[in-house]
Amino acid sequence: MDIFKDKTILITGGTGSFGRAFVSRLLKKHHPKAIRIYSRDELKQWEMHKEFKNDPRLRFFIGDVRDAERLKRATEGVNFLVHAAALKQVPSCEFNPIEAVRTNVNGAINVINAALDNNVEKVIALSTDKAANPINIYGATKLCSDRLFIQSNSYRGANREVKLSVVRYGNVMGSRGSVIPLFKEQQLKKNVITITDDRMTRFWITLPQAVDFVIDHFLIMQGGELFVPKIPSMKMVDLAKLIAPKANIKIIGIRPGEKLHECLITRQESQNVYEIESGYMVLSSLVDEWLNDLDKYKNLKKVKDSFEYNSLDNIYLTDQQMKKMLKENHLL
């Protein structure tokens, strides 16, 4: 089923790694009427324009999610919206906390209001494992954003069809902010790879997997769900050895706001968590007001109240699996 056929899609932060991969998939395998790229950087928009050979279905909007009026205008006539814009670098957010709030929290409010005012059919906001039990500004602002998107379903009332949900996943392999390009391009040249702690683990997902997960959940979302994929973990030191087996590894200590292990679903959330065919679903306490068709979620099963989904106590990629995944995504 092509829910995007003859529809208009808006992507905030659309010139980022996810946005480019998402646009590529829509243009190749779906039949949208138009795709609007909303972002601040005109150079990246120009580069993306060339990358997709001036496809007439693409529209480029210069704008910041902090600008409510511009965002409202850009959202007119939109059927589906993906909110991918955010300040994402942990150290940068630690040293610029007010800017992180202005983009990640105030920007989320502006996206929600624009979607509600223009009666956008479905909205998915992209989140991060750092939003679960946050210890840094980035995670805290994304947790706030997640709650805003979920609870704002209560604002749609009887006259709007807007449905808002969230997708939360871990590190994206090969994305612009990923550690893999850092290992390959910067530290491999010096024959030294820096690791903050040799015990560190992380969740990993590929860009194609992230795009598929978002597209699949546009189909089943009813508004108010936070969807989490089942994805493997890897130790950062193992990843470093695989990418640069002859390089020296230097332990430099954990950076401000960094965790040893990440969490996608906390034990405190588990009482509202269900396992579904595609992964897990975290529901709001107000879920009964929004969800009316549980048959949309295949193999629905309540998890135990003590359930926690973290990168330490998870299935790990073997060296062979890591190598295959890296090669398939042109990262090795």
C-alpha positions in Angstrom: 0.0 0.0 0.0 1.5 3.3 -1.1 0.1 5.8 1.4 2.3 8.5 -0.1 0.8 8.4 -3.5 -0.3 11.8 -4.7 0.4 13.2 -1.2 2.6 16.1 0.0 5.3 15.3 2.5 7.3 17.8 4.6 10.6 17.0 6.2 12.1 19.4 8.8 15.9 19.1 8.8 15.5 17.4 5.4 19.0 18.0 4.2 20.5 15.7 6.9 21.5 12.1 6.5 18.0 10.7 7.3 16.3 13.3 5.1 18.3 12.5 2.1 17.8 8.8 2.5 14.1 9.2 3.2 13.7 11.4 0.1 15.6 8.9 -2.1 13.3 6.1 -0.9 10.1 8.1 -1.6 11.2 9.1 -5.1 12.3 5.6 -6.1 9.6 3.4 -4.5 6.6 5.7 -3.9 4.6 8.3 -5.9 4.4 11.5 -3.9 2.9 14.6 -5.3 5.6 16.8 -3.7 8.3 16.6 -1.0 9.1 19.7 0.9 12.6 20.0 2.4 12.6 22.5 5.2 16.0 23.5 6.6 18.3 26.4 7.4 21.3 25.7 5.1 20.9 26.9 1.5 24.2 25.3 0.4 23.0 21.9 1.6 19.7 22.5 -0.2 21.5 23.4 -3.4 23.7 20.2 -3.1 20.6 18.1 -2.5 18.9 19.7 -5.5 21.8 18.5 -7.7 21.9 15.1 -6.0 18.4 14.4 -7.1 18.8 15.9 -10.5 16.3 18.8 -10.0 13.4 16.4 -9.6 10.3 18.5 -10.0 8.6 16.9 -7.1 11.1 18.4 -4.6 10.5 21.8 -3.1 13.1 23.5 -1.0 12.1 25.9 1.9 14.6 28.0 3.7 13.5 28.2 7.3 14.2 27.4 11.0 11.9 25.4 13.2 12.3 28.2 15.7 10.3 30.4 13.3 6.7 29.5 13.9 5.2 31.8 11.2 7.5 30.4 8.5 6.9 26.8 9.6 3.1 27.3 9.5 3.3 28.6 6.0 5.5 25.8 4.8 3.0 23.2 6.3 0.0 24.4 4.4 -1.4 21.6 2.2 0.9 19.0 3.8 -0.4 15.4 4.3 2.6 13.8 6.1 5.3 15.4 8.2 8.6 14.0 9.5 10.3 16.1 12.1 14.0 15.4 11.9 15.4 18.9 12.7 17.4 19.1 16.0 20.6 20.1 17.6 22.1 16.6 18.1 25.7 16.9 19.2 26.0 16.1 22.9 29.0 18.3 23.7 27.6 21.2 21.7 24.3 21.0 23.5 26.1 20.9 26.9 27.9 24.1 26.2 24.9 25.8 24.4 21.9 24.6 26.5 19.6 27.5 25.8 20.1 27.1 22.0 19.3 23.3 22.4 16.1 24.2 24.1 15.1 26.8 21.5 15.6 24.3 18.7 14.6 20.9 20.3 11.8 22.1 22.6 10.5 25.3 21.2 11.0 24.0 17.7 8.9 20.9 18.5 6.1 23.1 19.8 6.2 25.1 16.5 6.0 21.9 14.4 3.1 20.6 16.5 1.2 23.9 16.3 1.8 24.1 12.5 0.6 20.6 12.0 -2.5 21.2 14.2 -3.4 24.5 12.5 -3.0 23.0 9.0 -4.6 19.7 9.8 -1.7 17.5 8.7 -2.8 13.9 8.5 0.1 12.2 10.2 3.3 13.4 12.0 6.3 11.4 13.1 9.0 13.0 15.1 12.4 11.3 15.2 13.9 10.7 18.7 17.0 9.2 20.2 18.1 6.6 22.8 19.6 9.6 24.7 16.0 10.7 25.5 15.5 7.6 27.8 16.8 8.4 31.3 18.6 11.5 30.0 21.8 12.7 31.7 22.6 15.4 29.1 20.9 18.5 27.7 20.4 16.8 24.3 18.6 13.8 25.8 16.6 16.0 28.2 15.4 18.3 25.3 14.5 15.3 23.2 12.6 13.6 26.0 10.6 16.9 26.4 10.0 16.9 22.6 8.8 13.3 22.7 6.3 14.0 25.4 5.1 17.1 23.6 4.4 15.2 20.4 2.7 12.3 22.2 0.5 14.4 24.5 -0.4 17.0 21.9 -2.7 14.4 20.4 -5.1 15.7 23.1 -5.2 19.1 21.2 -6.7 17.8 18.0 -10.2 17.7 19.2 -13.2 16.7 17.1 -12.5 18.8 14.1 -9.0 17.7 13.3 -7.6 14.4 12.0 -4.0 15.1 13.0 -2.1 12.1 14.5 1.3 12.6 16.1 3.7 9.8 17.0 7.4 9.3 17.8 10.1 6.9 16.5 13.0 6.4 18.9 16.2 4.6 17.8 19.9 4.4 18.4 23.0 5.5 16.5 22.7 5.5 12.8 25.5 3.9 10.9 27.3 6.3 8.6 25.2 9.3 9.4 26.9 12.7 9.4 27.3 12.6 13.2 28.3 9.0 13.4 31.6 8.0 14.9 32.4 5.8 11.9 33.4 8.6 9.6 35.5 10.0 12.5 37.3 6.7 12.9 37.9 6.4 9.2 38.6 9.9 8.0 40.3 11.6 10.9 41.9 9.1 13.3 42.8 6.3 10.8 45.2 8.8 9.1 47.1 9.2 12.4 47.1 5.5 13.1 45.4 6.3 16.5 41.7 5.8 17.3 40.4 7.5 20.5 37.8 5.7 22.6 36.3 7.4 25.6 35.9 4.2 27.5 36.6 0.6 26.5 33.4 -0.7 28.2 31.1 1.6 26.1 28.3 0.0 24.1 25.8 1.5 21.7 22.7 0.5 19.7 23.2 0.6 15.9 20.8 0.9 13.0 21.5 1.5 9.3 20.0 4.4 7.4 17.9 2.2 5.2 16.6 0.4 8.3 15.7 3.8 9.9 13.9 4.9 6.8 12.0 1.7 6.5 11.0 1.8 10.2 9.5 5.3 9.8 7.7 4.5 6.5 6.2 1.3 8.0 4.9 3.1 11.1 3.2 5.8 9.1 1.0 2.9 7.9 0.0 1.7 11.4 0.2 4.7 13.6 -3.0 6.0 15.3 -1.4 8.9 17.2 0.2 8.7 20.7 2.6 5.9 20.2 6.3 5.9 20.6 7.8 3.2 18.4 11.2 1.5 19.1 12.9 -1.0 16.7 14.7 -4.1 17.8 18.3 -3.4 16.9 21.6 -4.9 18.0 24.4 -3.5 20.1 28.1 -3.3 19.6 31.1 -2.4 21.8 32.8 0.7 20.6 36.2 -0.8 21.0 35.2 -3.7 18.8 34.0 -1.3 16.1 37.2 0.6 16.3 39.3 -2.6 15.9 37.2 -3.7 13.0 37.5 -0.3 11.1 41.2 0.1 11.8 42.8 -3.2 13.0 46.3 -1.9 12.9 45.7 1.4 14.7 46.5 2.1 18.3 43.5 2.6 20.6 43.8 5.5 23.1 41.3 5.8 26.0 40.6 9.4 26.6 37.8 9.4 29.2 34.0 10.0 28.9 33.0 13.4 27.5 30.5 15.8 29.3 27.0 14.3 29.2 28.1 10.9 27.8 26.9 7.5 29.0 28.7 4.2 29.1 25.5 2.4 27.8 22.4 3.7 26.2 18.8 2.8 26.9 15.8 2.8 24.4 13.1 1.8 26.9 13.4 2.4 30.7 12.1 0.2 33.4 9.8 3.0 34.5 8.2 3.1 31.0 7.7 -0.7 30.9 4.2 -0.7 32.4 3.0 1.0 29.2 5.2 -1.0 26.8 4.0 -3.6 24.3 6.0 -5.8 22.0 4.7 -5.8 18.4 5.9 -7.5 15.2 8.2 -4.5 14.3 9.7 -3.9 17.7 8.2 -2.2 20.8 5.5 0.4 21.4 5.5 2.8 24.4 2.0 4.2 25.0 0.8 7.2 26.9 -1.4 6.9 30.0 -4.0 8.7 27.8 -3.8 6.0 25.1 -7.5 5.0 25.4 -8.5 8.4 24.1 -6.5 8.0 20.9 -6.1 4.3 19.9 -9.2 2.5 18.7 -7.8 -0.3 16.5 -5.3 -2.6 18.3 -5.5 -5.1 15.4 -3.2 -2.7 13.5 -0.4 -3.9 15.7 0.6 -7.4 14.7 1.5 -9.9 17.5 0.7 -7.4 20.2 2.0 -8.6 23.6 2.5 -6.7 26.9 6.1 -6.8 28.3 6.9 -7.5 31.9 6.8 -4.5 34.3 10.5 -5.0 35.0 11.5 -4.8 31.3 14.3 -2.5 30.2 15.8 -2.3 26.8 19.5 -1.1 27.0 22.6 -1.5 24.9 24.5 -3.5 27.6 22.0 -6.3 28.1 21.2 -6.7 24.4 22.1 -9.0 21.5 25.5 -8.0 20.1 26.7 -8.0 16.6 29.5 -10.5 15.9 32.6 -9.4 14.0 31.3 -11.0 10.9 27.9 -9.4 11.2 29.5 -6.0 11.9 31.8 -6.3 8.9 28.9 -7.4 6.6 26.7 -4.5 7.8 29.5 -2.0 7.3 30.3 -3.3 3.8 26.7 -3.4 2.7 26.4 0.3 3.7 29.7 1.2 2.0 31.4 2.0 5.3 34.3 -0.5 5.2 
